[in-house]
Amino acid sequence: MRKIEIYDTTLRDGAQSEGINFSVSDKLKIVKLLDEFGVSYIELGWYGANNIDNEAFEKVKDIKLKNSQISCFGCTRKPNTKACDDEIIKNLIRANTKFVTIFGKTWDFHVLNAINTTLNENLNMIYDSVKYLNEKNKTVFFDCEHFFDGFKSNSEYSLLCCKHALLAGAKRIILCDTNGGSQNNEIYNITKNVYEYLTEVANKNNIKEFGIGIHTHNDNEMATANSIAGIDAGACQIHGTINGYGERCGNANLCSIIPILQLKRGFDIVGENLKKLTYVSSTVAEISNIPVSPNMPFVGLSAFAHKAGVHASAVVKNSSTYEHINPELVGNCRKILISNQAGTASLKEKLKNLKLINENDINLNDIPKIIEKIKTLEWEGYAFEGADASFELLVMEILNIKPKYFDILGFRMIGDTFNNNLNEINTEASIKLKINDDIIHTVSEGYGPVNSIDKAIRKALKDVYPQINMFKLSDFKVRILDSKSGTAAKVRVNIETTNGKTVWDTVGVNENIIVASFKAILDSIIYGLCAHSKTNSCDMLLKEIN
């Protein structure tokens, strides 16, 4: 079976996504990650375009790569100049990479209207640029910009562009659906036509090594399918980005393409490293500061999530009933969501994965009580799908095993403006609670009501439970549950907390956003204390055994 090359352009094409701004450090982290994962080529950027890319090319030389080759991106020479005098061509050489990728116009409309030159001069630009770089010992990949639109407009000219690049020494001819509007059958038929045409040209000219590549955009929401169609038609190299990042609607998503090729088509793309796919996706998302969509295929948090009781029950018996692959193959995991649609089977499966409660502590008589409580709370607006910590505390409460670290006797919130300046509102929270026989009353100011409540609780508890100093609120979300009620609507607050090692999610619901936040914060702190207590107990047990 032929080898399929993965060409990652996250750091160049993906960096054109709105909201992404990679630093040099970001780029180098992603390079190491992609190399460990096993992609063939990493397009680092455009040398000479900005200082970040320039520095990245300098520093990447110090990284010993095991699987990947670094490529520099650029374009053909300008019209009516020599390749050796063109600044962009010079920068491709200065980047000091073995591989370079240059794009050129292959749509007659762009040649005549975008770069305002003749069709013949454009052919010379392609040939001269590739030949010159080839003579400088660069392995050249030629991106045929707007190729599919060009082929539909003037197939003879577009093929001539490919031929000139091939004859000049390009090792890969990459067909680009730059506007992202081509259809699946068009991609297949045109790629097949080009592959057959260039194979004939290569044979006539005794060219031993060449290949076709495919580079698609997602404006038609067909980038992944179109990439696979290109492979089916004879392409050996796929361009794409992690999580489908890219300008406008994004590029072909490698997090879908790679598992499809490996698990569905039988190609050995990254081997055993496929199990790292979800980790790669989430890590790049974290660096990019753009979260992975929960319903993204293969790597999303909800990709293997089951909510309906019938589905969950069937999956527990045989995962293939509602899953097209085993989630562990791509490093993901199955989620049984707890909601008002939950049945006995889905709840049992969920209870197996609790962190603080042993499954053996729960008997069959407890199941109906848990389900009934969940349905009641969800009717009130709670959602436990994204709040596993609150769900586990709920189960502990029903089982009468929830620890009582403290009792809340009351809390109060005061807000006042500073010199009637609405941009400077002073928020003060006071809280009274009881720990054993001690009553503690604290007051704290903060940046808004949620922050002041959080600080007041921590201030009251820190002397007795110093471990709460490790708990940091890492995310805070508010959702309006009934827009028709206006400012009197119920709100659901979700809080994500971390202790630096693990993360847990809690939820609170109320018509008053302060009360909803207060409930979520309390759950967050109580769960963290429970988890800390359990961890310490395990550590002490291990010490005794040793």
GUVEX-114884 format. One record per residue (C-alpha): residue number from 1; residue in three letters; x, y, z. Coordinates in nm, 2 decimals. Each point is the difference from the previous one (the first is absolute). Layout:
REC  NUM  ALA  X  Y  Z
...
***
This chain:
REC  1  MET  0.00  0.00  0.00
REC  2  ARG  0.13  0.35  -0.10
REC  3  LYS  0.13  0.23  0.27
REC  4  ILE  -0.22  0.30  0.08
REC  5  GLU  0.19  0.31  0.12
REC  6  ILE  -0.16  0.24  0.25
REC  7  TYR  0.10  0.36  -0.06
REC  8  ASP  -0.10  0.21  0.30
REC  9  THR  -0.05  0.37  -0.06
REC  10  THR  -0.15  0.09  0.34
REC  11  LEU  0.29  0.25  0.06
REC  12  ARG  -0.05  0.18  -0.32
REC  13  ASP  -0.35  -0.04  -0.16
REC  14  GLY  -0.15  -0.09  0.34
REC  15  ALA  0.16  0.31  0.15
REC  16  GLN  -0.23  0.21  -0.23
REC  17  SER  -0.30  -0.10  0.22
REC  18  GLU  -0.17  0.29  0.16
REC  19  GLY  0.12  0.02  0.36
REC  20  ILE  0.33  -0.20  -0.04
REC  21  ASN  0.33  0.17  0.06
REC  22  PHE  0.28  -0.25  0.05
REC  23  SER  0.31  0.12  0.18
REC  24  VAL  0.34  -0.15  -0.08
REC  25  SER  -0.03  -0.22  0.30
REC  26  ASP  -0.35  -0.12  -0.11
REC  27  LYS  0.14  -0.10  -0.34
REC  28  LEU  0.29  -0.19  0.14
REC  29  LYS  -0.23  -0.19  0.25
REC  30  ILE  -0.23  -0.10  -0.29
REC  31  VAL  0.29  -0.11  -0.21
REC  32  LYS  0.12  -0.24  0.27
REC  33  LEU  -0.36  -0.12  0.05
REC  34  LEU  -0.05  -0.07  -0.37
REC  35  ASP  0.34  -0.17  -0.03
REC  36  GLU  -0.08  -0.23  0.29
REC  37  PHE  -0.34  -0.07  -0.16
REC  38  GLY  0.17  -0.10  -0.33
REC  39  VAL  -0.12  0.24  -0.27
REC  40  SER  0.23  0.01  -0.31
REC  41  TYR  0.04  0.37  -0.06
REC  42  ILE  -0.06  0.31  0.22
REC  43  GLU  -0.04  0.33  -0.17
REC  44  LEU  0.16  0.24  0.25
REC  45  GLY  -0.09  0.33  -0.17
REC  46  TRP  0.11  0.26  -0.25
REC  47  TYR  0.36  0.11  0.06
REC  48  GLY  0.03  0.38  -0.04
REC  49  ALA  -0.37  0.06  0.06
REC  50  ASN  0.04  0.10  0.37
REC  51  ASN  0.25  -0.02  0.28
REC  52  ILE  -0.18  -0.29  0.17
REC  53  ASP  0.04  -0.23  -0.30
REC  54  ASN  0.36  0.11  -0.05
REC  55  GLU  0.09  -0.09  0.36
REC  56  ALA  -0.20  -0.33  -0.02
REC  57  PHE  0.21  -0.11  -0.30
REC  58  GLU  0.32  0.09  0.19
REC  59  LYS  -0.10  -0.19  0.32
REC  60  VAL  -0.15  -0.30  -0.16
REC  61  LYS  0.35  -0.10  -0.12
REC  62  ASP  0.08  -0.09  0.37
REC  63  ILE  -0.28  -0.25  0.01
REC  64  LYS  0.09  -0.36  -0.09
REC  65  LEU  -0.30  -0.13  -0.20
REC  66  LYS  -0.07  -0.37  -0.02
REC  67  ASN  -0.28  -0.02  -0.25
REC  68  SER  -0.07  0.33  -0.16
REC  69  GLN  0.16  0.23  -0.25
REC  70  ILE  -0.03  0.38  0.02
REC  71  SER  -0.12  0.19  -0.30
REC  72  CYS  0.01  0.37  -0.08
REC  73  PHE  -0.28  0.16  -0.19
REC  74  GLY  0.02  0.27  -0.27
REC  75  CYS  -0.11  0.07  -0.36
REC  76  THR  0.14  0.02  -0.35
REC  77  ARG  0.21  0.30  -0.12
REC  78  LYS  -0.17  0.32  -0.09
REC  79  PRO  -0.09  0.06  -0.37
REC  80  ASN  0.29  0.12  -0.22
REC  81  THR  0.28  -0.06  0.25
REC  82  LYS  0.27  -0.26  0.04
REC  83  ALA  -0.05  -0.27  0.27
REC  84  CYS  0.34  0.07  0.14
REC  85  ASP  -0.09  0.36  0.06
REC  86  ASP  -0.34  -0.06  0.15
REC  87  GLU  -0.01  0.08  0.37
REC  88  ILE  -0.25  -0.27  0.09
REC  89  ILE  0.20  -0.26  -0.18
REC  90  LYS  0.31  0.12  0.19
REC  91  ASN  -0.18  -0.04  0.33
REC  92  LEU  -0.10  -0.36  -0.09
REC  93  ILE  0.38  -0.06  -0.02
REC  94  ARG  0.08  0.20  0.31
REC  95  ALA  -0.24  -0.22  0.20
REC  96  ASN  0.25  -0.28  -0.04
REC  97  THR  -0.26  -0.28  -0.03
REC  98  LYS  0.04  -0.30  -0.23
REC  99  PHE  -0.36  0.02  -0.10
REC  100  VAL  -0.18  0.31  -0.14
REC  101  THR  -0.36  0.04  -0.11
REC  102  ILE  -0.08  0.27  -0.25
REC  103  PHE  -0.34  0.10  -0.14
REC  104  GLY  -0.07  0.13  -0.34
REC  105  LYS  -0.30  0.10  -0.20
REC  106  THR  -0.17  -0.27  -0.21
REC  107  TRP  -0.33  0.17  -0.07
REC  108  ASP  0.01  0.22  -0.31
REC  109  PHE  -0.25  0.24  0.16
REC  110  HIS  0.25  0.07  0.29
REC  111  VAL  0.30  0.03  -0.23
REC  112  LEU  -0.17  0.27  -0.21
REC  113  ASN  -0.19  0.18  0.28
REC  114  ALA  0.20  -0.06  0.32
REC  115  ILE  0.36  0.02  -0.09
REC  116  ASN  -0.06  0.18  -0.34
REC  117  THR  0.23  -0.19  -0.22
REC  118  THR  -0.02  -0.22  -0.31
REC  119  LEU  -0.08  -0.37  0.01
REC  120  ASN  0.34  -0.08  -0.15
REC  121  GLU  0.19  0.21  0.25
REC  122  ASN  -0.18  -0.18  0.29
REC  123  LEU  0.12  -0.33  -0.15
REC  124  ASN  0.35  0.14  0.00
REC  125  MET  -0.03  0.12  0.36
REC  126  ILE  -0.10  -0.36  0.11
REC  127  TYR  0.28  -0.17  -0.20
REC  128  ASP  0.28  0.25  0.09
REC  129  SER  -0.09  0.00  0.38
REC  130  VAL  -0.01  -0.38  0.03
REC  131  LYS  0.31  -0.05  -0.21
REC  132  TYR  0.21  0.26  0.19
REC  133  LEU  -0.10  -0.15  0.34
REC  134  ASN  0.07  -0.35  -0.13
REC  135  GLU  0.34  0.11  -0.11
REC  136  LYS  0.06  0.13  0.35
REC  137  ASN  -0.06  -0.35  0.13
REC  138  LYS  -0.35  0.06  0.13
REC  139  THR  -0.27  -0.26  -0.03
REC  140  VAL  -0.29  0.20  -0.14
REC  141  PHE  -0.37  -0.06  0.05
REC  142  PHE  -0.21  0.21  -0.23
REC  143  ASP  -0.34  0.12  0.12
REC  144  CYS  -0.24  0.06  -0.29
REC  145  GLU  -0.20  0.28  0.14
REC  146  HIS  -0.37  0.00  -0.10
REC  147  PHE  0.07  -0.30  -0.21
REC  148  PHE  -0.35  -0.15  -0.01
REC  149  ASP  -0.17  0.33  -0.09
REC  150  GLY  0.27  0.04  -0.26
REC  151  PHE  -0.05  -0.34  -0.14
REC  152  LYS  -0.37  0.06  -0.04
REC  153  SER  0.07  0.33  -0.17
REC  154  ASN  0.29  -0.11  -0.23
REC  155  SER  0.12  -0.35  0.05
REC  156  GLU  0.27  0.02  -0.27
REC  157  TYR  0.17  0.29  0.17
REC  158  SER  -0.02  -0.14  0.35
REC  159  LEU  0.16  -0.33  -0.12
REC  160  LEU  0.27  0.20  -0.17
REC  161  CYS  0.08  0.17  0.34
REC  162  CYS  0.04  -0.34  0.16
REC  163  LYS  0.21  -0.13  -0.29
REC  164  HIS  0.24  0.30  0.03
REC  165  ALA  0.04  -0.06  0.37
REC  166  LEU  0.07  -0.37  -0.05
REC  167  LEU  0.25  0.06  -0.28
REC  168  ALA  0.18  0.25  0.21
REC  169  GLY  0.05  -0.25  0.28
REC  170  ALA  -0.29  0.02  0.24
REC  171  LYS  -0.03  -0.32  0.20
REC  172  ARG  -0.36  0.05  0.10
REC  173  ILE  -0.28  0.18  -0.20
REC  174  ILE  -0.26  0.11  0.25
REC  175  LEU  -0.35  0.06  -0.13
REC  176  CYS  -0.16  0.27  0.21
REC  177  ASP  -0.37  0.07  0.05
REC  178  THR  0.08  0.34  0.12
REC  179  ASN  -0.35  0.14  0.01
REC  180  GLY  -0.13  -0.32  0.16
REC  181  GLY  -0.31  -0.02  -0.23
REC  182  SER  0.07  -0.31  -0.21
REC  183  GLN  -0.22  -0.31  0.02
REC  184  ASN  0.11  -0.35  0.09
REC  185  ASN  -0.04  -0.15  -0.35
REC  186  GLU  0.18  0.30  -0.15
REC  187  ILE  0.30  -0.05  0.22
REC  188  TYR  0.02  -0.37  -0.08
REC  189  ASN  -0.04  0.03  -0.38
REC  190  ILE  0.23  0.30  -0.04
REC  191  THR  0.27  -0.15  0.23
REC  192  LYS  -0.02  -0.33  -0.19
REC  193  ASN  0.04  0.19  -0.33
REC  194  VAL  0.30  0.19  0.12
REC  195  TYR  0.16  -0.31  0.15
REC  196  GLU  -0.03  -0.19  -0.34
REC  197  TYR  0.12  0.31  -0.19
REC  198  LEU  0.31  0.06  0.21
REC  199  THR  0.08  -0.37  0.02
REC  200  GLU  0.02  0.00  -0.38
REC  201  VAL  0.21  0.32  0.00
REC  202  ALA  0.24  -0.15  0.26
REC  203  ASN  0.04  -0.32  -0.20
REC  204  LYS  0.08  0.18  -0.32
REC  205  ASN  0.26  0.21  0.17
REC  206  ASN  0.15  -0.28  0.21
REC  207  ILE  -0.10  0.17  0.33
REC  208  LYS  0.02  -0.27  0.27
REC  209  GLU  -0.14  0.17  0.31
REC  210  PHE  -0.31  0.21  0.01
REC  211  GLY  -0.33  0.00  0.18
REC  212  ILE  -0.34  0.18  0.02
REC  213  GLY  -0.11  0.18  0.31
REC  214  ILE  -0.34  0.13  0.11
REC  215  HIS  -0.06  0.32  0.19
REC  216  THR  -0.37  0.09  0.08
REC  217  HIS  -0.19  0.26  0.19
REC  218  ASN  -0.33  -0.04  0.18
REC  219  ASP  -0.22  0.28  -0.13
REC  220  ASN  -0.22  -0.27  -0.15
REC  221  GLU  0.03  -0.21  0.31
REC  222  MET  0.15  -0.28  -0.21
REC  223  ALA  0.37  0.05  0.06
REC  224  THR  0.05  -0.34  0.17
REC  225  ALA  -0.21  -0.19  -0.25
REC  226  ASN  0.17  0.18  -0.29
REC  227  SER  0.34  -0.08  0.14
REC  228  ILE  -0.09  -0.37  0.02
REC  229  ALA  -0.13  0.02  -0.36
REC  230  GLY  0.33  0.14  -0.11
REC  231  ILE  0.18  -0.30  0.16
REC  232  ASP  -0.25  -0.24  -0.17
REC  233  ALA  0.09  0.17  -0.33
REC  234  GLY  0.38  -0.06  0.04
REC  235  ALA  0.13  0.28  0.23
REC  236  CYS  0.27  -0.11  0.24
REC  237  GLN  0.03  0.31  0.22
REC  238  ILE  -0.28  0.17  0.20
REC  239  HIS  0.03  0.36  0.13
REC  240  GLY  -0.21  0.09  0.31
REC  241  THR  0.01  0.15  0.35
REC  242  ILE  -0.06  -0.13  0.35
REC  243  ASN  -0.37  0.06  0.09
REC  244  GLY  -0.06  0.14  -0.35
REC  245  TYR  0.13  0.35  0.10
REC  246  GLY  0.03  0.24  -0.30
REC  247  GLU  -0.12  0.32  -0.16
REC  248  ARG  -0.37  0.05  -0.05
REC  249  CYS  -0.16  -0.34  0.06
REC  250  GLY  0.33  -0.19  0.06
REC  251  ASN  0.21  -0.26  -0.17
REC  252  ALA  -0.04  -0.37  -0.03
REC  253  ASN  0.00  -0.15  0.35
REC  254  LEU  0.29  -0.24  0.05
REC  255  CYS  -0.16  -0.12  0.32
REC  256  SER  -0.27  -0.16  -0.22
REC  257  ILE  0.21  -0.08  -0.31
REC  258  ILE  0.27  -0.20  0.19
REC  259  PRO  -0.24  -0.24  0.18
REC  260  ILE  -0.21  -0.04  -0.31
REC  261  LEU  0.30  -0.10  -0.21
REC  262  GLN  0.15  -0.23  0.26
REC  263  LEU  -0.32  -0.16  0.15
REC  264  LYS  -0.23  0.01  -0.30
REC  265  ARG  0.23  -0.02  -0.30
REC  266  GLY  0.28  -0.22  0.14
REC  267  PHE  0.30  0.25  -0.05
REC  268  ASP  0.27  0.00  0.26
REC  269  ILE  0.01  0.37  0.07
REC  270  VAL  0.14  0.04  0.35
REC  271  GLY  -0.02  -0.36  0.13
REC  272  GLU  -0.05  -0.04  0.37
REC  273  ASN  0.03  0.38  0.05
REC  274  LEU  -0.36  0.02  -0.11
REC  275  LYS  -0.09  -0.04  0.37
REC  276  LYS  0.16  0.34  0.05
REC  277  LEU  -0.24  0.17  -0.24
REC  278  THR  -0.24  0.14  0.27
REC  279  TYR  0.29  0.12  0.20
REC  280  VAL  0.16  0.17  -0.30
REC  281  SER  -0.33  0.17  -0.08
REC  282  SER  -0.06  0.13  0.35
REC  283  THR  0.36  0.11  0.05
REC  284  VAL  0.00  0.20  -0.33
REC  285  ALA  -0.34  0.14  0.10
REC  286  GLU  0.14  0.11  0.34
REC  287  ILE  0.30  0.17  -0.17
REC  288  SER  -0.22  0.16  -0.26
REC  289  ASN  -0.25  0.11  0.27
REC  290  ILE  -0.29  -0.13  -0.22
REC  291  PRO  -0.19  -0.28  0.17
REC  292  VAL  -0.07  -0.32  -0.19
REC  293  SER  -0.37  -0.02  -0.09
REC  294  PRO  -0.16  -0.26  0.22
REC  295  ASN  -0.16  -0.17  -0.29
REC  296  MET  0.31  -0.02  -0.22
REC  297  PRO  0.03  -0.35  -0.14
REC  298  PHE  0.26  -0.23  0.16
REC  299  VAL  0.15  0.25  0.25
REC  300  GLY  -0.29  0.20  0.14
REC  301  LEU  -0.11  -0.04  0.36
REC  302  SER  -0.35  -0.11  -0.13
REC  303  ALA  0.13  -0.21  -0.29
REC  304  PHE  -0.08  -0.32  0.19
REC  305  ALA  -0.26  0.14  0.25
REC  306  HIS  -0.33  -0.18  0.05
REC  307  LYS  -0.30  0.17  0.16
REC  308  ALA  -0.31  -0.20  -0.09
REC  309  GLY  -0.06  -0.30  0.22
REC  310  VAL  -0.06  -0.23  -0.29
REC  311  HIS  0.34  0.09  -0.16
REC  312  ALA  0.19  -0.02  0.32
REC  313  SER  -0.15  -0.34  0.08
REC  314  ALA  0.10  -0.13  -0.34
REC  315  VAL  0.35  0.14  0.01
REC  316  VAL  0.07  -0.16  0.34
REC  317  LYS  -0.10  -0.34  -0.15
REC  318  ASN  0.19  0.05  -0.33
REC  319  SER  0.17  0.33  -0.08
REC  320  SER  -0.04  -0.05  -0.38
REC  321  THR  -0.38  0.04  0.03
REC  322  TYR  0.05  0.38  0.01
REC  323  GLU  0.37  0.06  -0.05
REC  324  HIS  0.18  -0.03  -0.34
REC  325  ILE  0.34  -0.06  0.17
REC  326  ASN  0.14  -0.07  0.34
REC  327  PRO  0.07  0.35  0.15
REC  328  GLU  0.32  -0.13  0.15
REC  329  LEU  0.15  -0.04  -0.35
REC  330  VAL  0.02  0.38  -0.03
REC  331  GLY  0.07  0.07  0.37
REC  332  ASN  -0.35  0.10  0.08
REC  333  CYS  -0.25  -0.16  0.24
REC  334  ARG  -0.36  -0.08  0.03
REC  335  LYS  -0.23  0.23  0.20
REC  336  ILE  -0.33  -0.11  0.14
REC  337  LEU  -0.19  0.32  0.06
REC  338  ILE  -0.23  0.03  0.30
REC  339  SER  -0.33  0.19  -0.08
REC  340  ASN  -0.37  -0.04  0.01
REC  341  GLN  0.04  -0.24  -0.29
REC  342  ALA  0.22  -0.23  0.21
REC  343  GLY  -0.11  -0.36  0.06
REC  344  THR  0.12  -0.26  0.25
REC  345  ALA  0.27  -0.13  -0.24
REC  346  SER  0.15  0.34  -0.08
REC  347  LEU  0.00  0.09  0.37
REC  348  LYS  0.18  -0.32  0.10
REC  349  GLU  0.26  0.06  -0.26
REC  350  LYS  0.05  0.36  0.12
REC  351  LEU  0.03  -0.12  0.36
REC  352  LYS  0.29  -0.23  -0.10
REC  353  ASN  0.21  0.30  -0.07
REC  354  LEU  -0.05  0.20  0.32
REC  355  LYS  0.32  0.12  0.16
REC  356  LEU  -0.11  0.03  0.37
REC  357  ILE  -0.26  -0.28  0.03
REC  358  ASN  0.05  -0.37  -0.05
REC  359  GLU  -0.25  -0.17  -0.23
REC  360  ASN  -0.05  -0.27  0.27
REC  361  ASP  -0.13  0.27  0.24
REC  362  ILE  -0.31  0.04  -0.22
REC  363  ASN  -0.28  -0.26  -0.01
REC  364  LEU  -0.29  -0.04  -0.24
REC  365  ASN  -0.24  0.17  0.23
REC  366  ASP  0.20  0.32  -0.03
REC  367  ILE  -0.02  0.02  -0.38
REC  368  PRO  -0.37  0.11  -0.02
REC  369  LYS  0.06  0.27  0.27
REC  370  ILE  0.29  0.14  -0.19
REC  371  ILE  -0.19  0.01  -0.33
REC  372  GLU  -0.30  0.16  0.16
REC  373  LYS  0.22  0.27  0.16
REC  374  ILE  0.18  0.07  -0.33
REC  375  LYS  -0.33  0.04  -0.18
REC  376  THR  -0.13  0.24  0.27
REC  377  LEU  0.31  0.21  -0.01
REC  378  GLU  0.02  0.01  -0.38
REC  379  TRP  -0.36  0.12  -0.01
REC  380  GLU  0.12  0.29  0.22
REC  381  GLY  0.28  0.08  -0.25
REC  382  TYR  0.29  -0.21  0.12
REC  383  ALA  0.22  -0.19  -0.26
REC  384  PHE  0.25  -0.25  0.12
REC  385  GLU  0.14  -0.09  -0.34
REC  386  GLY  0.28  0.25  0.05
REC  387  ALA  0.01  -0.01  0.38
REC  388  ASP  0.13  -0.34  0.11
REC  389  ALA  0.12  0.13  0.34
REC  390  SER  -0.35  0.13  0.09
REC  391  PHE  -0.15  -0.32  -0.12
REC  392  GLU  0.23  -0.21  0.23
REC  393  LEU  -0.08  0.23  0.30
REC  394  LEU  -0.37  -0.05  -0.08
REC  395  VAL  0.04  -0.38  0.01
REC  396  MET  0.20  0.02  0.33
REC  397  GLU  -0.29  0.21  0.14
REC  398  ILE  -0.26  -0.25  -0.10
REC  399  LEU  0.21  -0.28  0.15
REC  400  ASN  0.05  0.20  0.32
REC  401  ILE  0.38  -0.01  -0.03
REC  402  LYS  0.07  0.36  -0.10
REC  403  PRO  0.24  0.15  0.25
REC  404  LYS  -0.10  0.31  0.18
REC  405  TYR  0.31  0.22  0.03
REC  406  PHE  -0.20  0.31  0.10
REC  407  ASP  -0.35  0.15  0.03
REC  408  ILE  -0.10  0.32  -0.18
REC  409  LEU  -0.19  0.23  0.24
REC  410  GLY  -0.04  0.28  -0.25
REC  411  PHE  0.17  0.23  -0.24
REC  412  ARG  -0.05  0.36  -0.11
REC  413  MET  0.10  0.21  -0.30
REC  414  ILE  0.05  0.38  -0.02
REC  415  GLY  0.08  0.19  -0.31
REC  416  ASP  0.08  0.37  -0.01
REC  417  THR  0.14  0.24  -0.27
REC  418  PHE  0.32  0.20  0.05
REC  419  ASN  -0.09  0.37  -0.04
REC  420  ASN  -0.30  -0.11  -0.21
REC  421  ASN  0.23  -0.15  -0.26
REC  422  LEU  -0.16  -0.32  -0.14
REC  423  ASN  0.33  -0.12  -0.12
REC  424  GLU  0.12  -0.02  0.37
REC  425  ILE  -0.25  -0.20  0.19
REC  426  ASN  0.12  -0.11  0.34
REC  427  THR  -0.14  -0.35  0.08
REC  428  GLU  0.01  -0.14  0.35
REC  429  ALA  -0.11  -0.34  0.12
REC  430  SER  -0.04  -0.12  0.36
REC  431  ILE  -0.06  -0.36  0.09
REC  432  LYS  -0.08  -0.18  0.33
REC  433  LEU  0.07  -0.37  0.03
REC  434  LYS  0.04  -0.26  0.27
REC  435  ILE  0.28  -0.25  0.03
REC  436  ASN  -0.06  -0.25  0.28
REC  437  ASP  -0.09  0.24  0.29
REC  438  ASP  0.18  0.30  -0.14
REC  439  ILE  -0.19  0.28  -0.18
REC  440  ILE  0.21  0.19  -0.24
REC  441  HIS  -0.10  0.33  -0.16
REC  442  THR  0.21  0.15  -0.27
REC  443  VAL  -0.02  0.30  -0.25
REC  444  SER  0.18  0.03  -0.32
REC  445  GLU  0.01  0.24  -0.30
REC  446  GLY  0.04  -0.12  -0.35
REC  447  TYR  -0.03  0.08  -0.38
REC  448  GLY  -0.37  -0.06  -0.02
REC  449  PRO  -0.24  -0.21  0.21
REC  450  VAL  0.13  -0.34  -0.10
REC  451  ASN  0.36  0.08  0.08
REC  452  SER  -0.09  0.16  0.33
REC  453  ILE  -0.21  -0.30  0.11
REC  454  ASP  0.28  -0.24  -0.10
REC  455  LYS  0.25  0.20  0.20
REC  456  ALA  -0.23  0.03  0.30
REC  457  ILE  -0.05  -0.38  0.02
REC  458  ARG  0.37  -0.07  -0.05
REC  459  LYS  0.08  0.25  0.27
REC  460  ALA  -0.23  -0.17  0.24
REC  461  LEU  0.13  -0.35  -0.07
REC  462  LYS  0.37  0.04  -0.07
REC  463  ASP  0.11  -0.05  0.37
REC  464  VAL  -0.18  -0.32  0.05
REC  465  TYR  0.03  -0.13  -0.36
REC  466  PRO  0.32  0.15  -0.14
REC  467  GLN  -0.02  -0.23  -0.31
REC  468  ILE  -0.26  0.24  -0.15
REC  469  ASN  0.29  0.23  -0.09
REC  470  MET  0.08  -0.25  -0.27
REC  471  PHE  -0.35  0.02  -0.16
REC  472  LYS  -0.01  0.25  -0.28
REC  473  LEU  -0.30  0.10  -0.20
REC  474  SER  0.10  -0.06  -0.37
REC  475  ASP  -0.33  0.06  -0.18
REC  476  PHE  -0.33  0.16  0.06
REC  477  LYS  -0.31  -0.01  -0.22
REC  478  VAL  -0.35  0.14  0.04
REC  479  ARG  -0.30  -0.10  -0.21
REC  480  ILE  -0.34  0.15  0.00
REC  481  LEU  -0.27  -0.27  0.02
REC  482  ASP  -0.31  0.19  -0.08
REC  483  SER  0.05  0.31  -0.22
REC  484  LYS  -0.37  0.09  0.02
REC  485  SER  0.04  0.09  0.37
REC  486  GLY  0.25  0.27  -0.08
REC  487  THR  0.21  0.10  0.30
REC  488  ALA  -0.21  -0.23  0.22
REC  489  ALA  0.10  -0.31  -0.19
REC  490  LYS  0.17  -0.30  0.16
REC  491  VAL  0.37  -0.03  -0.07
REC  492  ARG  0.23  -0.30  0.00
REC  493  VAL  0.35  0.05  0.12
REC  494  ASN  0.28  -0.25  -0.09
REC  495  ILE  0.33  0.03  0.17
REC  496  GLU  0.32  -0.19  -0.08
REC  497  THR  0.26  -0.03  0.28
REC  498  THR  0.35  -0.15  0.01
REC  499  ASN  0.25  -0.08  0.26
REC  500  GLY  0.28  -0.01  -0.26
REC  501  LYS  -0.03  -0.37  -0.05
REC  502  THR  -0.36  -0.07  -0.06
REC  503  VAL  -0.31  0.19  -0.12
REC  504  TRP  -0.35  -0.02  0.12
REC  505  ASP  -0.33  0.16  -0.11
REC  506  THR  -0.29  0.12  0.21
REC  507  VAL  -0.34  0.16  -0.06
REC  508  GLY  -0.25  0.23  0.18
REC  509  VAL  -0.34  0.13  -0.11
REC  510  ASN  -0.22  0.29  0.13
REC  511  GLU  -0.18  0.31  -0.11
REC  512  ASN  0.27  0.19  0.17
REC  513  ILE  0.33  -0.03  -0.17
REC  514  ILE  0.18  0.06  0.33
REC  515  VAL  -0.18  -0.29  0.17
REC  516  ALA  0.06  -0.23  -0.31
REC  517  SER  0.37  0.09  0.01
REC  518  PHE  0.01  -0.05  0.38
REC  519  LYS  -0.14  -0.36  -0.04
REC  520  ALA  0.25  -0.08  -0.27
REC  521  ILE  0.29  0.13  0.21
REC  522  LEU  -0.11  -0.19  0.30
REC  523  ASP  -0.02  -0.33  -0.20
REC  524  SER  0.35  0.09  -0.14
REC  525  ILE  0.15  0.04  0.34
REC  526  ILE  -0.17  -0.30  0.16
REC  527  TYR  0.10  -0.23  -0.29
REC  528  GLY  0.35  0.12  0.02
REC  529  LEU  0.02  -0.07  0.37
REC  530  CYS  -0.15  -0.35  -0.05
REC  531  ALA  0.25  -0.07  -0.28
REC  532  HIS  0.29  0.13  0.21
REC  533  SER  -0.11  -0.21  0.30
REC  534  LYS  -0.02  -0.31  -0.22
REC  535  THR  0.34  0.06  -0.15
REC  536  ASN  0.16  0.04  0.33
REC  537  SER  -0.16  -0.31  0.14
REC  538  CYS  0.13  -0.20  -0.30
REC  539  ASP  0.35  0.15  0.05
REC  540  MET  0.00  -0.10  0.37
REC  541  LEU  -0.12  -0.35  -0.09
REC  542  LEU  0.28  -0.04  -0.25
REC  543  LYS  0.25  0.12  0.26
REC  544  GLU  -0.13  -0.26  0.25
REC  545  ILE  0.03  -0.28  -0.26
REC  546  ASN  0.35  0.10  -0.09
***
